Amino acid sequence: MSSPFISAFKTPDLRKKLLFTVAMIAIYRLGATMPSPGVSYSNVQKCIERVHNSSSAGIFTLLDLFSGGALLQLSVFALGIMPYITASIILQLLTVVIPRLEQLRKEGQSGQAKITQYTRYLTLGLAILQSSAFVALARSGQLFGNQCPEYPIVPETKLPMWLTVLALVITMTAGTGVIMWLGEMVTDRGIGNGMSVLIFTSIAARLPAEGQSIWQTSPYKFIAVLAIGILVIGFVVFLEQAQRRVPVQYAKRMVGRRMYGGTSTYIPLKVNQAGVIPVIFASSLLYLPQLVIQLMGQKATNNSVLVWIDRHFVQHLNDPFYVGTYFLLIIFFTYFYVSITFNPTEVADNMKKYGGFVPGIRPGKPTAEYLDFILSRITLPGAIYLGIIAVLPNLFINFVGGNKQNFPFGGTAVLIIVGVGLETVKQIESQLMQRNYEGFLR
């Protein structure tokens, strides 16, 4: 494994890309730890320590995971990459509904550039809304679940409070814009997809602290979690690489005086065609009951329905109702997302247009039905795999000491880390192979 890395750094242009990516990551991590104006850094650290020592996982743990711990600190990059992810998902869903966006998607690079511009505008709009909400929650003490009311996050100063709030909102929104720029720069001039690399960095930055927390609880638990983590990562790598290859044959055809076609290829249908999106959807939906309970406060104790929700979906994240609902939601969103992102009819029409066909299957509608049949069959094991990986932290809550986020080798974190790691290594290896160097896989 050492020789490919040495070869990569010996190649001047590849070395520049790697060093540029590292520099962008360093700037991103610096902004994630830089306090915003008007925030009491010492009080924030005291609240974070108290929350981590309690049994509550917190309502914003998923968002804090994507920001690398910057959200609860209300730093310059507190919002992290989540506004961009949300905007991208919204635009992707609207593409199926709005004909204009569907037309832009089919126009190629120029249309994709316009969709990217719309995504940027929507990201900044979401950043303004989210930063305003988080600042309001921080002022009221709700950001940490009323666990540290004696430590005000945004203390009173000589300046008017509205001016402090405005400065915080502008700072966090500008930080989101800088993160978008960093991600695009990494994509254009670095290695890998910029946004994915930044998410990878945020999650990886939390692993040492989580490992240290488990080690302080029990060294034997740390060794056991590490062994389980290696097995989980191996399982995820195997399933992420698994695919069903549908053979496609292109008939020979004459265009002018030249012969085209006559080649064989395949359509790779991945077992996990939906990626990590279903886990994010399900997690976000299950945070709604926690948000309602937290906003209702004492009023929630007078309502029997809210009391039941609080007991099964908020207080105990290893409750069978919570785990079962989480698992079923992931399966539902997996089928839903695959159905809107992969259109068998469109693929069959494109194959028919260029003279392609699946051996033994007639072009057109029969091909679309065949692809839909295969996709529905392989989506089920993919959905079950996503559900198992996602509920692992909930099943190990009692084992690692009562906090869902203290089990770092399950759920969204390991899916993103493994997926981004594999994609980045593939890009480095492809560039090494172009220069006649030996790749990572011998």
MARNUDREN-616559 format. One line per 4 residues: for each residue x negated, y, z of C-alpha. Coordinates in Angstrom, 2 decimals, always signed. Last residue first. Example, Ala and Ser with C-alpha at 12.3 -4.5 7.8 and 13.67 -1.06 7.14 Angstrom:
# MARNUDREN-616559
-13.67 -1.06 +7.14  -12.30 -4.50 +7.80
This chain:
# MARNUDREN-616559
+2.77 -5.60 -7.25  +5.33 -3.13 -5.93  +3.76 +0.21 -4.95  +2.60 +0.91 -8.48
-0.75 +0.28 -10.17  -1.94 +3.24 -12.16  -1.52 +3.51 -15.90  -0.61 +7.24 -15.79
+3.04 +6.59 -16.55  +3.01 +3.89 -13.86  +2.02 +6.48 -11.26  +4.92 +8.73 -12.29
+7.34 +5.83 -12.03  +5.90 +4.88 -8.62  +6.37 +8.38 -7.22  +9.98 +8.45 -8.43
+10.70 +4.98 -7.06  +9.21 +5.94 -3.69  +11.54 +8.94 -3.54  +14.62 +6.85 -4.36
+13.76 +4.17 -1.80  +13.12 +6.71 +0.96  +16.32 +8.62 +0.16  +18.43 +5.47 +0.44
+16.62 +4.10 +3.52  +16.84 +7.36 +5.46  +20.41 +8.08 +4.36  +21.78 +4.67 +5.29
+19.73 +4.60 +8.54  +21.17 +7.90 +9.73  +24.79 +7.42 +8.68  +25.40 +4.45 +10.93
+22.70 +2.37 +12.49  +19.07 +2.38 +13.54  +18.95 +5.42 +15.85  +20.84 +3.98 +18.84
+20.65 +6.99 +21.18  +23.28 +8.82 +19.10  +26.12 +6.75 +20.53  +25.18 +7.60 +24.09
+25.93 +5.27 +27.03  +22.52 +3.83 +27.91  +21.12 +1.80 +25.06  +23.13 -1.41 +25.69
+26.39 +0.30 +26.62  +26.54 +2.22 +23.33  +25.36 -0.72 +21.21  +28.71 -1.53 +19.57
+29.34 +2.15 +18.77  +25.87 +2.53 +17.22  +26.52 -0.57 +15.02  +29.86 +0.77 +13.76
+28.38 +2.38 +10.63  +26.24 -0.60 +9.56  +29.21 -2.98 +9.79  +31.55 -0.60 +7.95
+29.09 +0.03 +5.13  +28.59 -3.72 +4.63  +32.36 -4.31 +4.67  +32.80 -1.62 +2.00
+30.05 -3.11 -0.19  +31.48 -6.61 +0.26  +34.86 -5.25 -0.95  +33.46 -3.05 -3.75
+32.01 -6.08 -5.58  +35.45 -7.54 -6.45  +37.16 -4.23 -7.31  +34.26 -3.32 -9.61
+34.37 -6.65 -11.43  +38.13 -6.36 -12.10  +37.81 -2.69 -13.15  +35.03 -3.61 -15.59
+37.20 -6.38 -17.11  +40.24 -4.09 -17.32  +38.16 -1.42 -19.10  +36.76 -4.05 -21.50
+40.27 -5.32 -22.27  +41.40 -1.68 -22.91  +38.74 -0.86 -25.52  +36.34 -3.45 -26.86
+37.21 -7.20 -26.78  +35.41 -9.27 -24.15  +33.24 -12.35 -24.93  +30.00 -10.37 -24.96
+30.64 -6.88 -23.51  +30.84 -4.37 -26.34  +28.96 -1.40 -27.76  +29.61 +0.25 -31.12
+28.86 +3.83 -30.06  +32.49 +4.91 -29.64  +33.47 +1.56 -28.13  +30.91 +1.96 -25.34
+32.13 +5.50 -24.64  +35.73 +4.27 -24.52  +34.84 +1.44 -22.11  +33.01 +3.87 -19.78
+35.97 +6.26 -19.80  +38.43 +3.45 -19.07  +36.23 +2.06 -16.27  +36.20 +5.47 -14.46
+33.62 +5.50 -11.68  +33.70 +8.51 -9.33  +37.42 +8.65 -8.47  +37.97 +4.91 -7.87
+34.64 +4.51 -6.05  +35.63 +7.27 -3.61  +39.00 +5.72 -2.78  +37.68 +2.16 -2.45
+34.96 +3.32 -0.08  +37.36 +5.68 +1.71  +39.67 +2.78 +2.61  +36.83 +0.50 +3.79
+35.36 +3.32 +5.88  +38.77 +4.09 +7.40  +39.20 +0.43 +8.36  +35.87 +0.35 +10.25
+36.50 +3.62 +12.10  +40.01 +2.48 +13.09  +38.62 -0.80 +14.43  +35.80 +0.93 +16.36
+38.16 +3.52 +17.89  +40.89 +1.02 +18.82  +38.33 -1.47 +20.16  +36.84 +1.21 +22.49
+33.09 +1.61 +21.97  +33.49 +5.38 +21.59  +35.04 +5.59 +25.07  +36.19 +9.05 +26.19
+37.33 +10.41 +22.84  +39.26 +7.89 +20.71  +40.86 +5.44 +23.19  +41.39 +7.48 +26.38
+41.77 +10.88 +24.68  +44.20 +9.49 +22.13  +46.31 +7.95 +24.91  +46.26 +11.25 +26.86
+47.18 +13.13 +23.68  +50.22 +10.89 +23.19  +51.26 +11.21 +26.86  +51.13 +15.01 +26.81
+50.50 +16.78 +30.12  +46.75 +16.03 +30.17  +46.31 +17.71 +26.77  +47.40 +21.06 +28.20
+44.24 +21.15 +30.33  +42.05 +21.71 +27.26  +44.03 +21.86 +24.01  +40.94 +22.85 +21.98
+38.90 +19.91 +23.25  +41.69 +17.40 +22.73  +42.28 +18.67 +19.18  +38.54 +18.57 +18.35
+38.20 +15.01 +19.68  +41.22 +13.95 +17.61  +39.63 +15.61 +14.51  +36.25 +13.93 +14.97
+37.70 +10.71 +13.57  +38.29 +12.39 +10.19  +34.70 +13.64 +10.00  +33.32 +10.19 +10.80
+35.53 +8.55 +8.16  +34.53 +11.04 +5.44  +30.82 +10.83 +6.32  +30.91 +7.02 +6.34
+32.76 +7.00 +2.99  +30.09 +9.34 +1.46  +27.07 +7.14 +2.32  +26.76 +5.49 -1.09
+29.99 +4.83 -2.98  +28.65 +2.15 -5.37  +27.33 -0.01 -2.53  +27.40 -3.28 -4.47
+25.89 -1.40 -7.40  +27.31 -1.80 -10.90  +24.38 -1.72 -13.34  +25.72 -1.63 -16.93
+23.54 -3.77 -19.18  +21.38 -3.63 -22.31  +21.07 -5.50 -25.59  +20.05 -3.91 -28.89
+21.47 -4.40 -32.41  +22.05 -0.72 -32.81  +20.87 +1.58 -35.59  +19.70 +0.89 -39.16
+18.47 +3.84 -41.21  +19.30 +4.84 -44.75  +22.22 +7.06 -43.90  +23.58 +5.72 -40.61
+23.90 +1.93 -40.96  +25.29 -0.06 -38.04  +24.09 -2.98 -35.92  +26.34 -3.94 -33.02
+25.44 -2.93 -29.47  +25.56 -5.65 -26.81  +26.36 -4.91 -23.15  +25.65 -7.26 -20.23
+27.31 -6.36 -16.86  +24.63 -6.27 -14.18  +26.02 -6.64 -10.66  +23.85 -4.77 -8.19
+21.94 -5.27 -4.95  +19.24 -2.64 -4.22  +21.23 -0.94 -1.45  +22.19 -4.36 -0.07
+18.58 -5.55 +0.32  +17.32 -2.22 +1.69  +20.20 -2.13 +4.20  +19.45 -5.66 +5.45
+15.74 -4.85 +5.82  +16.61 -1.65 +7.70  +18.97 -3.56 +10.00  +16.36 -6.25 +10.74
+13.68 -3.64 +11.51  +16.14 -1.72 +13.70  +17.06 -4.84 +15.68  +13.38 -5.35 +16.49
+13.00 -1.69 +17.48  +16.16 -1.85 +19.61  +14.77 -4.92 +21.43  +11.39 -3.27 +22.00
+13.06 -0.11 +23.33  +15.39 -2.16 +25.53  +12.35 -3.87 +27.05  +10.70 -0.47 +27.65
+13.79 +0.60 +29.66  +15.59 +3.93 +30.06  +12.44 +5.98 +29.46  +11.80 +3.97 +26.30
+15.37 +4.63 +25.09  +14.91 +8.40 +25.49  +11.49 +8.23 +23.82  +13.02 +6.48 +20.83
+15.73 +9.14 +20.56  +13.11 +11.90 +20.72  +10.94 +10.19 +18.09  +13.96 +9.60 +15.76
+15.22 +13.18 +15.71  +12.82 +14.52 +13.07  +13.69 +11.58 +10.81  +17.29 +12.81 +10.57
+16.36 +16.36 +9.58  +13.61 +15.23 +7.19  +15.92 +12.80 +5.37  +18.51 +15.57 +5.01
+15.78 +17.82 +3.54  +14.68 +15.06 +1.14  +18.29 +14.50 +0.02  +18.72 +18.20 -0.73
+15.49 +18.32 -2.74  +15.98 +15.17 -4.82  +12.59 +13.52 -5.11  +9.07 +14.92 -5.49
+8.30 +18.62 -5.93  +8.62 +21.38 -8.50  +12.24 +21.30 -9.66  +13.89 +19.16 -6.97
+11.75 +20.65 -4.19  +12.58 +24.16 -5.42  +16.29 +23.30 -5.49  +16.19 +22.08 -1.89
+14.28 +25.15 -0.69  +16.75 +27.47 -2.43  +19.73 +25.71 -0.84  +17.99 +25.93 +2.55
+17.42 +29.67 +2.01  +21.13 +30.16 +1.30  +22.03 +28.25 +4.45  +19.67 +30.47 +6.44
+21.38 +33.54 +4.97  +24.68 +32.22 +6.30  +23.10 +31.57 +9.72  +21.59 +35.08 +9.90
+24.74 +36.83 +8.65  +26.92 +35.01 +11.20  +24.48 +35.74 +14.05  +24.16 +39.42 +13.13
+27.96 +39.76 +12.98  +28.30 +38.13 +16.41  +25.71 +40.51 +17.89  +27.45 +43.52 +16.33
+30.83 +42.37 +17.64  +29.31 +42.02 +21.12  +28.33 +45.68 +21.25  +24.60 +46.13 +21.99
+23.44 +46.56 +25.57  +23.53 +42.81 +26.01  +26.09 +40.16 +27.05  +24.91 +36.58 +26.78
+25.36 +34.35 +23.71  +24.70 +30.83 +25.05  +25.99 +31.61 +28.55  +24.53 +29.19 +31.16
+26.96 +28.89 +34.11  +29.60 +27.28 +31.86  +27.35 +24.24 +31.25  +29.49 +21.16 +30.52
+32.34 +23.12 +28.90  +32.21 +20.76 +25.88  +28.80 +21.88 +24.66  +30.10 +24.05 +21.80
+33.18 +24.92 +23.90  +31.34 +27.52 +26.02  +33.58 +30.39 +24.79  +30.68 +32.28 +23.21
+29.28 +29.09 +21.64  +32.69 +28.15 +20.21  +33.02 +31.61 +18.62  +29.49 +31.36 +17.22
+30.28 +27.90 +15.84  +33.49 +29.09 +14.15  +31.87 +32.16 +12.59  +28.96 +30.01 +11.35
+31.39 +27.51 +9.83  +33.46 +30.13 +7.99  +30.45 +32.06 +6.65  +28.70 +28.83 +5.64
+31.84 +27.62 +3.85  +31.81 +30.76 +1.70  +28.06 +30.40 +1.07  +28.53 +26.78 -0.02
+31.47 +27.69 -2.27  +29.29 +30.18 -4.13  +26.48 +27.65 -4.48  +28.84 +24.91 -5.68
+30.29 +27.24 -8.32  +26.73 +27.83 -9.58  +26.10 +24.07 -9.70  +29.33 +23.64 -11.70
+28.07 +26.29 -14.13  +24.70 +24.52 -14.51  +26.50 +21.20 -15.06  +28.37 +22.74 -17.97
+25.14 +23.92 -19.59  +23.42 +20.55 -19.01  +26.15 +18.37 -20.48  +29.49 +19.66 -21.69
+31.35 +16.69 -20.15  +31.16 +18.11 -16.62  +32.44 +21.45 -17.87  +35.51 +19.75 -19.36
+36.26 +18.00 -16.07  +35.88 +21.34 -14.28  +38.44 +22.92 -16.64  +40.80 +19.91 -16.30
+41.15 +20.40 -12.50  +42.07 +17.23 -10.57  +39.15 +14.84 -11.16  +36.60 +17.68 -11.03
+38.26 +18.84 -7.82  +36.90 +15.78 -6.01  +33.34 +16.48 -7.14  +33.70 +20.17 -6.34
+34.88 +19.31 -2.79  +32.05 +16.79 -2.31  +29.45 +19.32 -3.45  +30.88 +22.02 -1.19
+30.82 +19.69 +1.83  +27.22 +18.64 +1.12  +26.20 +22.29 +0.66  +27.88 +23.33 +3.91
+26.22 +20.33 +5.67  +22.63 +21.14 +4.69  +21.62 +22.72 +7.97  +24.19 +24.92 +9.71
+21.67 +25.89 +12.41  +18.96 +26.99 +9.95  +18.32 +30.26 +11.84  +18.77 +28.45 +15.17
+22.05 +27.93 +17.04  +20.30 +25.39 +19.32  +23.26 +23.01 +19.05  +23.02 +23.25 +15.27
+19.24 +22.86 +14.92  +19.04 +19.24 +16.14  +17.89 +17.96 +12.75  +20.68 +19.77 +10.90
+22.23 +16.55 +9.59  +22.23 +15.03 +13.09  +23.71 +18.19 +14.63  +26.60 +17.89 +12.18
+27.14 +14.28 +13.24  +26.73 +15.13 +16.95  +29.27 +17.98 +16.83  +31.88 +16.50 +19.18
+29.54 +15.41 +21.91  +28.20 +11.96 +22.75  +29.39 +12.21 +26.33  +27.59 +9.97 +28.82
+25.59 +12.87 +30.25  +21.81 +13.26 +30.14  +21.91 +14.49 +26.55  +24.56 +17.08 +27.44
+22.55 +18.40 +30.39  +19.37 +18.65 +28.35  +21.19 +20.46 +25.55  +22.71 +22.91 +28.03
+19.33 +23.70 +29.61  +17.75 +24.16 +26.16  +20.52 +26.55 +25.10  +20.11 +28.58 +28.30
+16.39 +29.02 +27.61  +17.00 +30.04 +23.97  +19.53 +32.75 +24.84  +21.05 +33.60 +21.45
+21.31 +37.27 +20.36  +19.12 +36.92 +17.28  +18.81 +33.33 +15.99  +16.17 +31.03 +17.47
+13.52 +29.47 +15.15  +13.49 +25.66 +15.50  +15.33 +24.78 +12.27  +13.53 +27.60 +10.42
+10.18 +25.98 +11.15  +11.51 +22.56 +10.08  +12.54 +23.96 +6.71  +9.22 +25.76 +6.21
+7.34 +22.52 +6.95  +9.58 +20.60 +4.52  +8.82 +23.14 +1.79  +5.07 +22.72 +2.43
+5.34 +18.91 +2.32  +7.15 +19.10 -1.02  +4.46 +21.42 -2.42  +1.74 +19.03 -1.23
+3.43 +16.09 -2.99  +4.04 +18.05 -6.21  +0.46 +19.39 -6.27  -0.90 +15.86 -5.75
+1.21 +14.63 -8.66  -0.26 +17.34 -10.90  -3.87 +16.65 -9.83  -3.82 +12.79 -9.79
-6.22 +11.70 -7.03  -3.47 +12.17 -4.42  -1.25 +9.63 -6.16  -4.13 +7.17 -6.63
-4.85 +7.30 -2.88  -1.17 +6.70 -2.18  -1.13 +3.80 -4.64  -4.28 +2.28 -2.99
-2.93 +2.40 +0.58  +0.00 +0.00 +0.00
